[in-house]
Amino acid sequence: MKILGIDVGGSGIKGAMVDTKKGKLITDRFRLQTPTSRKPVPMAKVVAKVANHFAWQGPIGCGFPTVIHHGVAKLHGNLHEKWINTDIEALFAEHTGCPVTVVNDADAAGLAEMTFGAGKGQDGVVIVITIGTGLGTAVFTSGYLVPSTEFGHLEMNCFDAEEQASDAARQREKLSWKEWAKRFDQYLNQLNMLFWPDLIILGGGGSKKFKHFESYLKVPVKVVPAQLLNEAGIVGAALAAKKKTDDK
């Protein structure tokens, strides 16, 4: 099945057509800048421009960077506070003229990795962590998603974990890979003590540098890099839309 997947971020909104049977992009990604206001209507207009670029009139799956509950944003994340309690699915459907399924962006990446990537066929508990501006998390048990977990906000050394262990924190504080990995390993150990996962998959931009910090991780659980990399969010968003379409 062919579905348009869109990945909404604080700096860019990108999309591509996805073959949901193969988990592959079948077009080049098209990216537009996120409006500086980061408000709902201006961002919805950009999402519509992405859909129009592909002349698409079918289901759309969209990964979005905050807690999503039945299509409604419950927090604003790094966006404008007007997103709180906005029905994103209705807003995006109004502007695109298409049925839209919205999921948390880390959940979207996790769905892609569990279906086609590093988590395919994995039993037990799997945690997918997207390393970037923050720390996004997706938790799966026996292949089923526990939606909209926000474990980047676990307390660590009296701060949100993502304030100390995200890739943005590494760059902001000019940490060496060894220095940063010590913090990130502490974060992984906290997750391990809470959930005892069978596998941890690292996605997001920071995961592309896995070889730089892999040797410094001491957490007693298997940790692997994501396989779909920058395509995971788009692929996973399309998968979420397909599931919703199939369930009707």
Secondary structure, DSSP 8 states (H G I E B T S, - for coil): -EEEEEEE-SSEEEEEEEETTTTEESS--EEEE--TT--HHHHHHHHHHHHHHTT--S-EEEEESS-EETTEES--TTS-GGGTT-BHHHHHHHHHSS-EEEEEHHHHHHHHHHHHSTTTT--SEEEEEEESSSEEEEEEETTEEETT--GGGSEETTEEHHHHHSHHHHHHTT--HHHHHHHHHHHHHHHHHHH--SEEEEESGGGGGHHHHGGG---SS-EEE-SSGGGHHHHHHHHHHHHHHHH-
